[in-house]
Amino acid sequence: MVAGQGKSAILSRLSGMAGGARRYLAVALMIAVCAPTLGIAQAAATGNEEAVRRCQELMPAFVKAPLGVAIGLQDQGPAQPFGVRLDWRATAAAESTGAPAIKEGWMICWFLPRKSAEDAWQMTQLDSSEFGVMRRYDIQQLYKILRLMQYQPQSFDPDADSAKGRALYLLQQTINAVSLGCVYALIAIGFTLVYGITRVINFAFGEIYMLGAFTAFLASIVITYYFGSVGIAALLLVGLGAGVIMGAAGWAMDKLVFLPLRGGPTTAALIAAIGLSMSMKDSVRLLQGPKTRYLLTKDLTTWPIVTGHGFDIHLSKGHLAVAIGTMIIGGLLWRLSVRSDFGRSQRACAQDPRMAALLGVDVNRIVGLTFVMGGALAGAGGVFAGLQYGVINFHMGALMGFKALTAALVGGIGSLPGAFLGALIIAAVECFTAAFLGSQWKDIAVFALLVLILLLRPAGLLGTLRSQTADERP
């Protein structure tokens, strides 16, 4: 509370400054926020050694102890994908006699073509003799499986196809859906808060989420370099620090882009939000590079909850952290909205900004603080996702932002409980579709649900169509 009061006091002083001075301060703050995150040195691969190494990293998921490995390169030209083929021979038990036999297998890692030798290798597809074709999403999940195999190796259970095994599999997918839904909820709340008070959808919150993940990645590198490992206390500090930094980025975003357009048509602010989102994403791509980063934190291990009944259920520390963090944030937001002067001022500005200004409410200050809250929540979501899933790249915020917006629309944009409900529904649809139909269908299912909800209930499940402000009424 003391930190919150200090921040409010600082913003109160800034609100009394001249408009030009605030603009320059916002520009400086935006540069200060983004520069450390974007300044991670881009790792350039020389030759083909990096591509071979990246492919060999995935090999333990297919074979444990190969007797021999042959490496082949499939170079189809400068504008075509580059392939690394690994062929191996391993010892396996014969199906009929159980005696040791020799089993052969192969895998091909396909990388996108590079324009120059300094460009990073990006794996776009993986073909294997055992699992067939694997796309980018499957490769990301494969890295997660390898992390689990590294710290908690599992053996095959012959009861996996039993009714009990299938029920446990459903329970594990439910845990995954709740964890993912909490991440969606943090971004969806940011959309809801800003839309409720400005009637503008800030698409750049997806990129704030991405910057939060990169902040966690950079912080983990620094902590590991100086202290050797990243502990739970350090992770909490990283989360709080990223929330503060991304909250400052949200405030600067409002002062630089949305404040000059306030009072004009909402379409102008909407187009500006789209442009801001694209510029932030491409800035990270140019300054940071297109290479995907992998944040594998050893302290985020898993606990076996149920074992030996056809399917093993694990609860990771990441699952628990994002669930507890989201519940705490939701409780604080409810108390702030219902029991504080700021919450009453925020609701007054959302209902009628002109009347709120006549009653002495500093509308621009309340809107700026709302952007701070939205940015902090989206940044916290990026930290949770980066630590839990371990895959970080410059385009991770685009689709995530659209899905979080879909969650807000399904639940009823402008409603905080609706944002939570919509996030859990979207995450459940995504996880169960990927589990039973395949990962290639999950996005189709999510956006098909959005179309269905908008057709049957345009305001969303908990929303209302009575959302016009006095400025928008005829």
Wavefront OBJ file of the C-alpha trace (Angstrom):
o trace
v 0.000 0.000 0.000
v 2.847 2.374 0.722
v 4.313 1.747 -2.710
v 0.905 2.362 -4.288
v 0.513 5.637 -2.389
v 3.982 6.735 -3.504
v 3.133 5.962 -7.115
v -0.141 7.896 -6.822
v 1.696 10.879 -5.351
v 4.222 10.861 -8.181
v 1.505 10.650 -10.831
v -0.423 13.436 -9.098
v 2.597 15.718 -9.411
v 3.074 14.719 -13.024
v -0.560 15.562 -13.780
v 0.135 19.139 -12.762
v 3.046 19.540 -15.165
v 2.711 21.160 -18.532
v 1.545 18.971 -21.428
v 4.797 19.283 -23.347
v 6.912 18.316 -20.358
v 4.760 15.264 -19.740
v 5.154 14.261 -23.372
v 8.949 14.424 -23.216
v 8.951 12.539 -19.919
v 6.747 9.805 -21.421
v 9.083 9.464 -24.411
v 12.095 9.134 -22.103
v 10.260 6.618 -19.931
v 9.226 4.513 -22.924
v 12.825 4.396 -24.130
v 14.064 3.528 -20.648
v 11.488 0.736 -20.324
v 12.100 -0.899 -23.689
v 15.858 -0.417 -24.037
v 16.990 -3.038 -21.488
v 14.558 -5.623 -22.820
v 15.413 -5.046 -26.446
v 19.124 -4.840 -25.813
v 19.722 -8.547 -25.375
v 22.550 -9.475 -27.653
v 21.328 -11.347 -30.711
v 23.008 -14.736 -30.979
v 24.173 -15.256 -34.533
v 24.924 -18.738 -35.722
v 27.915 -19.321 -37.908
v 27.806 -22.125 -40.426
v 25.518 -25.084 -39.895
v 26.777 -26.145 -36.455
v 24.004 -24.277 -34.659
v 21.301 -26.009 -36.734
v 22.819 -29.425 -35.995
v 23.023 -28.626 -32.283
v 19.396 -27.464 -32.179
v 18.288 -30.702 -33.822
v 20.381 -32.858 -31.502
v 18.749 -31.165 -28.481
v 15.448 -32.829 -29.403
v 16.912 -36.268 -29.980
v 16.414 -37.574 -26.366
v 12.659 -37.396 -26.901
v 12.950 -40.086 -29.608
v 15.800 -42.322 -28.470
v 17.466 -42.716 -25.059
v 20.866 -44.303 -25.747
v 21.634 -44.627 -29.459
v 24.398 -46.985 -30.566
v 25.361 -44.663 -33.399
v 24.132 -41.455 -35.002
v 24.639 -40.313 -38.603
v 24.227 -36.620 -39.434
v 23.166 -35.463 -42.875
v 22.406 -31.992 -44.255
v 19.674 -31.309 -46.804
v 20.442 -27.957 -48.428
v 17.809 -27.240 -51.085
v 18.981 -23.772 -52.026
v 19.170 -20.241 -50.552
v 15.404 -19.628 -50.646
v 14.351 -23.110 -49.462
v 14.136 -24.671 -45.992
v 17.345 -26.199 -44.675
v 17.187 -29.695 -43.198
v 19.275 -31.569 -40.648
v 18.731 -35.342 -40.717
v 19.738 -37.615 -37.840
v 19.716 -41.402 -38.349
v 20.349 -43.666 -35.379
v 20.528 -47.292 -34.332
v 19.446 -48.329 -30.832
v 18.890 -51.486 -28.807
v 15.251 -52.561 -28.380
v 13.459 -55.716 -27.244
v 11.975 -57.840 -30.022
v 8.181 -58.026 -29.910
v 7.967 -61.819 -30.184
v 10.881 -63.202 -28.157
v 11.796 -60.223 -25.979
v 15.450 -60.701 -26.921
v 17.578 -57.630 -27.638
v 17.257 -56.358 -31.195
v 18.528 -53.426 -33.198
v 15.989 -50.688 -33.988
v 16.591 -47.891 -36.472
v 15.020 -44.456 -36.535
v 15.427 -40.998 -38.005
v 14.349 -37.384 -37.628
v 14.647 -34.324 -39.861
v 14.657 -30.789 -38.456
v 13.577 -28.191 -41.011
v 14.708 -24.578 -40.600
v 13.453 -21.466 -42.350
v 15.778 -20.044 -45.041
v 18.181 -17.352 -43.846
v 19.018 -14.182 -45.753
v 22.525 -13.991 -44.339
v 24.904 -16.026 -42.206
v 24.182 -13.751 -39.221
v 20.459 -14.616 -39.127
v 19.234 -16.996 -36.436
v 18.083 -20.542 -37.178
v 14.287 -20.920 -36.820
v 12.917 -24.467 -36.698
v 9.611 -24.625 -38.521
v 8.931 -28.380 -38.787
v 10.195 -31.721 -37.508
v 9.692 -35.032 -39.332
v 10.355 -38.318 -37.552
v 10.001 -42.029 -38.202
v 7.949 -42.499 -35.029
v 5.620 -39.490 -34.721
v 5.355 -38.185 -38.275
v 5.196 -34.448 -38.959
v 5.416 -32.023 -36.029
v 4.679 -28.303 -36.427
v 5.928 -25.331 -34.390
v 3.406 -25.764 -31.578
v 4.296 -29.456 -31.303
v 7.995 -28.597 -31.171
v 7.346 -26.159 -28.323
v 5.487 -28.870 -26.432
v 8.363 -31.238 -27.144
v 10.735 -28.882 -25.340
v 8.396 -28.936 -22.346
v 8.349 -32.751 -22.385
v 12.136 -32.812 -22.491
v 12.250 -30.545 -19.463
v 9.976 -32.917 -17.554
v 12.010 -35.911 -18.697
v 15.172 -34.236 -17.478
v 13.981 -33.745 -13.904
v 11.281 -36.415 -13.526
v 11.677 -39.324 -15.958
v 8.571 -41.458 -16.429
v 8.002 -44.967 -17.704
v 5.177 -46.289 -19.847
v 2.117 -47.458 -17.932
v 0.172 -50.344 -19.536
v -3.044 -49.092 -17.880
v -2.926 -45.766 -19.748
v -5.867 -46.766 -21.980
v -8.126 -47.771 -19.083
v -11.151 -45.740 -17.977
v -9.275 -44.543 -14.905
v -6.309 -43.505 -17.055
v -8.544 -41.503 -19.387
v -10.241 -39.802 -16.417
v -6.858 -38.826 -14.995
v -5.852 -37.531 -18.420
v -8.950 -35.290 -18.401
v -8.009 -34.048 -14.945
v -4.495 -33.162 -16.110
v -5.922 -31.221 -19.058
v -8.220 -29.393 -16.635
v -5.205 -28.329 -14.557
v -3.480 -27.133 -17.720
v -6.614 -25.229 -18.780
v -6.893 -23.447 -15.417
v -3.234 -22.417 -15.590
v -3.569 -21.114 -19.148
v -6.870 -19.437 -18.312
v -5.222 -17.477 -15.513
v -2.694 -16.068 -18.003
v -5.490 -15.166 -20.415
v -7.420 -13.565 -17.548
v -4.586 -11.171 -16.659
v -4.470 -9.779 -20.206
v -8.261 -9.842 -20.618
v -8.660 -7.754 -17.451
v -6.338 -5.158 -18.977
v -8.518 -5.024 -22.101
v -11.655 -4.760 -19.961
v -10.343 -2.003 -17.686
v -9.162 0.210 -20.537
v -12.206 -0.389 -22.715
v -14.578 0.280 -19.845
v -13.187 3.762 -19.280
v -12.092 4.817 -22.801
v -14.216 2.646 -25.160
v -10.949 1.774 -26.950
v -9.442 -1.693 -27.371
v -5.704 -1.394 -26.830
v -4.250 -4.129 -29.047
v -0.754 -3.273 -27.791
v -1.408 -5.156 -24.543
v -0.393 -8.303 -26.423
v 3.034 -6.769 -27.032
v 3.233 -5.661 -23.394
v 2.707 -9.334 -22.540
v 5.586 -10.222 -24.882
v 7.868 -7.588 -23.348
v 7.054 -8.960 -19.893
v 8.232 -12.412 -21.001
v 11.445 -10.946 -22.446
v 12.002 -9.046 -19.195
v 11.788 -12.325 -17.280
v 14.226 -13.922 -19.729
v 16.749 -11.081 -19.380
v 16.403 -11.054 -15.593
v 16.997 -14.814 -15.420
v 20.218 -14.427 -17.429
v 21.482 -11.686 -15.115
v 20.523 -13.579 -11.940
v 22.088 -16.809 -13.180
v 25.305 -15.010 -14.133
v 25.743 -13.366 -10.730
v 24.140 -15.885 -8.366
v 24.325 -19.204 -10.217
v 20.614 -20.092 -10.110
v 17.171 -18.518 -10.054
v 15.343 -19.255 -6.803
v 11.705 -18.771 -5.878
v 12.423 -15.455 -4.126
v 14.213 -14.205 -7.220
v 11.252 -15.254 -9.388
v 8.884 -13.255 -7.186
v 11.110 -10.203 -7.494
v 11.272 -10.673 -11.257
v 7.487 -10.818 -11.442
v 7.025 -7.691 -9.326
v 9.742 -5.835 -11.223
v 8.301 -6.750 -14.616
v 4.847 -5.639 -13.459
v 6.198 -2.245 -12.387
v 8.170 -1.795 -15.623
v 5.282 -2.793 -17.871
v 2.934 -0.601 -15.823
v 5.240 2.325 -16.560
v 5.168 1.310 -20.223
v 1.354 1.395 -20.135
v 1.399 4.890 -18.618
v 3.852 6.133 -21.259
v 1.719 4.509 -23.971
v -1.306 6.484 -22.822
v 0.567 9.794 -22.648
v 2.251 9.358 -26.031
v -0.508 7.826 -28.152
v -3.955 7.847 -26.602
v -4.070 11.131 -24.667
v -3.637 13.294 -27.805
v -6.494 11.361 -29.461
v -8.835 11.496 -26.477
v -12.021 13.328 -27.294
v -11.843 12.395 -30.967
v -13.531 9.482 -32.731
v -12.801 6.070 -31.233
v -11.787 4.730 -34.641
v -8.699 6.975 -34.600
v -7.568 5.560 -31.262
v -8.312 2.012 -32.463
v -6.131 2.448 -35.560
v -3.406 4.008 -33.407
v -3.540 0.976 -31.094
v -3.080 -1.375 -34.056
v -0.152 0.689 -35.326
v 1.416 0.774 -31.864
v 1.120 -2.998 -31.580
v 2.775 -3.598 -34.956
v 5.581 -1.122 -34.297
v 6.399 -2.659 -30.908
v 6.467 -6.196 -32.322
v 8.680 -5.280 -35.283
v 10.981 -3.235 -33.051
v 11.617 -6.314 -30.920
v 12.156 -8.399 -34.060
v 14.734 -5.963 -35.461
v 16.550 -5.190 -32.221
v 16.307 -8.584 -30.542
v 16.218 -10.894 -33.542
v 13.681 -13.517 -34.649
v 15.312 -16.356 -32.722
v 13.118 -18.135 -30.182
v 14.480 -18.064 -26.631
v 13.952 -20.879 -24.151
v 13.658 -20.079 -20.469
v 14.097 -23.366 -18.577
v 14.058 -22.720 -14.841
v 15.181 -25.671 -12.725
v 13.325 -24.458 -9.639
v 9.974 -24.740 -11.434
v 9.776 -28.497 -10.959
v 6.592 -30.532 -10.719
v 4.966 -32.517 -7.923
v 3.462 -35.932 -8.719
v -0.146 -35.825 -7.487
v -1.435 -39.193 -8.752
v 0.805 -42.016 -9.992
v 0.386 -45.675 -10.878
v -3.255 -45.551 -12.060
v -2.887 -45.422 -15.828
v -1.822 -41.784 -16.109
v 0.412 -39.709 -13.853
v -0.879 -36.265 -12.842
v 1.673 -33.575 -12.088
v 1.184 -30.109 -10.651
v 4.047 -27.777 -11.460
v 5.131 -24.823 -9.373
v 4.289 -22.689 -12.392
v 0.671 -23.895 -12.299
v 0.437 -23.076 -8.621
v 2.171 -19.708 -8.939
v -0.043 -18.409 -11.737
v -3.227 -19.627 -9.982
v -2.328 -18.048 -6.634
v -1.052 -14.878 -8.294
v -4.209 -14.471 -10.361
v -6.465 -15.011 -7.321
v -4.518 -12.419 -5.326
v -4.656 -9.930 -8.197
v -8.380 -10.546 -8.673
v -9.059 -9.960 -4.979
v -7.018 -6.760 -4.938
v -8.785 -5.483 -8.059
v -12.200 -6.177 -6.533
v -11.279 -4.351 -3.324
v -9.757 -1.475 -5.286
v -12.842 -1.162 -7.470
v -15.456 -1.386 -4.695
v -13.805 -0.080 -1.531
v -11.471 2.738 -2.664
v -11.824 6.314 -3.861
v -9.894 5.425 -6.999
v -12.381 2.652 -7.818
v -15.336 5.008 -7.397
v -13.622 7.623 -9.552
v -12.855 5.001 -12.174
v -16.477 3.846 -12.310
v -17.657 7.450 -12.487
v -15.351 8.130 -15.453
v -16.580 4.971 -17.167
v -20.231 6.003 -16.744
v -19.969 9.711 -17.620
v -16.521 11.335 -17.972
v -17.937 14.873 -18.417
v -19.977 14.740 -15.251
v -17.066 13.156 -13.388
v -14.837 16.051 -14.485
v -17.452 18.572 -13.312
v -17.460 16.855 -9.921
v -13.710 17.328 -9.566
v -12.366 13.996 -10.834
v -9.116 14.253 -12.791
v -10.235 12.123 -15.732
v -6.856 12.033 -17.500
v -5.136 10.909 -14.302
v -7.682 8.124 -13.725
v -7.341 6.942 -17.329
v -3.541 7.024 -17.053
v -3.625 4.917 -13.881
v -5.970 2.480 -15.623
v -3.400 2.063 -18.383
v -0.789 1.470 -15.675
v -2.928 -1.316 -14.210
v -3.571 -2.877 -17.617
v 0.119 -2.786 -18.544
v 1.174 -4.273 -15.201
v -1.334 -7.127 -15.542
v -0.297 -7.927 -19.119
v 3.376 -7.833 -18.112
v 2.716 -10.166 -15.185
v 0.947 -12.538 -17.570
v 4.028 -12.530 -19.804
v 6.280 -13.362 -16.849
v 4.028 -16.259 -15.798
v 3.856 -17.623 -19.341
v 7.603 -17.270 -19.909
v 8.424 -19.136 -16.706
v 5.750 -21.805 -17.133
v 6.033 -22.627 -20.835
v 9.626 -21.525 -21.415
v 9.176 -20.396 -25.053
v 9.760 -16.695 -25.772
v 9.794 -14.936 -29.153
v 8.877 -11.600 -30.691
v 5.509 -12.726 -32.114
v 4.202 -14.513 -29.011
v 2.032 -11.542 -28.013
v 0.036 -11.259 -31.240
v -2.044 -14.435 -31.035
v -2.048 -14.348 -27.236
v -3.474 -10.834 -27.302
v -6.228 -11.843 -29.723
v -7.166 -14.841 -27.566
v -7.233 -12.689 -24.422
v -9.440 -10.188 -26.270
v -11.631 -13.115 -27.333
v -11.893 -14.107 -23.663
v -12.962 -10.572 -22.735
v -15.569 -10.554 -25.510
v -16.930 -13.993 -24.599
v -17.240 -13.047 -20.936
v -18.551 -9.560 -21.719
v -16.013 -6.800 -22.257
v -16.300 -4.211 -19.525
v -17.050 -6.841 -16.866
v -14.219 -8.008 -14.594
v -15.974 -11.289 -13.626
v -16.716 -11.770 -17.319
v -13.016 -11.469 -18.139
v -12.197 -14.267 -15.670
v -15.035 -16.472 -16.898
v -14.237 -15.922 -20.576
v -10.548 -16.647 -20.001
v -11.286 -19.997 -18.331
v -13.728 -20.969 -21.087
v -11.312 -20.093 -23.896
v -8.449 -21.943 -22.193
v -10.624 -25.031 -21.642
v -11.714 -25.078 -25.283
v -8.118 -24.702 -26.443
v -6.625 -27.383 -24.162
v -9.301 -30.033 -24.716
v -9.392 -29.441 -28.468
v -5.608 -29.820 -28.692
v -5.773 -32.961 -26.508
v -8.520 -34.792 -28.408
v -8.570 -33.356 -31.943
v -5.002 -32.128 -32.388
v -3.217 -28.844 -31.874
v -3.993 -27.708 -35.434
v -7.690 -27.377 -34.469
v -7.390 -25.414 -31.237
v -7.352 -21.910 -32.746
v -10.239 -22.775 -35.051
v -12.285 -23.962 -32.079
v -11.511 -20.832 -30.029
v -12.559 -18.327 -32.662
v -15.546 -20.433 -33.739
v -16.748 -20.177 -30.136
v -16.333 -16.389 -30.313
v -18.505 -16.229 -33.445
v -21.144 -18.426 -31.789
v -21.245 -16.306 -28.615
v -21.509 -13.048 -30.581
v -24.374 -14.487 -32.626
v -26.340 -15.757 -29.631
v -25.384 -13.111 -27.050
v -23.634 -10.074 -28.595
v -22.861 -8.501 -25.205
v -21.060 -11.623 -23.949
v -22.015 -13.985 -21.152
v -21.868 -11.432 -18.306
v -21.834 -8.213 -20.312
v -24.525 -5.708 -21.128
v -25.259 -3.601 -24.173
v -25.919 -0.566 -21.955
v -22.349 0.646 -22.266
v -22.607 3.995 -24.035
v -21.123 7.005 -22.311
v -22.723 10.435 -22.382
v -20.248 11.488 -25.081
v -21.491 8.745 -27.418
v -25.220 9.140 -26.915
v -27.189 11.124 -29.520
l 1 2 3 4 5 6 7 8 9 10 11 12 13 14 15 16 17 18 19 20 21 22 23 24 25 26 27 28 29 30 31 32 33 34 35 36 37 38 39 40 41 42 43 44 45 46 47 48 49 50 51 52 53 54 55 56 57 58 59 60 61 62 63 64 65 66 67 68 69 70 71 72 73 74 75 76 77 78 79 80 81 82 83 84 85 86 87 88 89 90 91 92 93 94 95 96 97 98 99 100 101 102 103 104 105 106 107 108 109 110 111 112 113 114 115 116 117 118 119 120 121 122 123 124 125 126 127 128 129 130 131 132 133 134 135 136 137 138 139 140 141 142 143 144 145 146 147 148 149 150 151 152 153 154 155 156 157 158 159 160 161 162 163 164 165 166 167 168 169 170 171 172 173 174 175 176 177 178 179 180 181 182 183 184 185 186 187 188 189 190 191 192 193 194 195 196 197 198 199 200 201 202 203 204 205 206 207 208 209 210 211 212 213 214 215 216 217 218 219 220 221 222 223 224 225 226 227 228 229 230 231 232 233 234 235 236 237 238 239 240 241 242 243 244 245 246 247 248 249 250 251 252 253 254 255 256 257 258 259 260 261 262 263 264 265 266 267 268 269 270 271 272 273 274 275 276 277 278 279 280 281 282 283 284 285 286 287 288 289 290 291 292 293 294 295 296 297 298 299 300 301 302 303 304 305 306 307 308 309 310 311 312 313 314 315 316 317 318 319 320 321 322 323 324 325 326 327 328 329 330 331 332 333 334 335 336 337 338 339 340 341 342 343 344 345 346 347 348 349 350 351 352 353 354 355 356 357 358 359 360 361 362 363 364 365 366 367 368 369 370 371 372 373 374 375 376 377 378 379 380 381 382 383 384 385 386 387 388 389 390 391 392 393 394 395 396 397 398 399 400 401 402 403 404 405 406 407 408 409 410 411 412 413 414 415 416 417 418 419 420 421 422 423 424 425 426 427 428 429 430 431 432 433 434 435 436 437 438 439 440 441 442 443 444 445 446 447 448 449 450 451 452 453 454 455 456 457 458 459 460 461 462 463 464 465 466 467 468 469 470 471 472 473 474
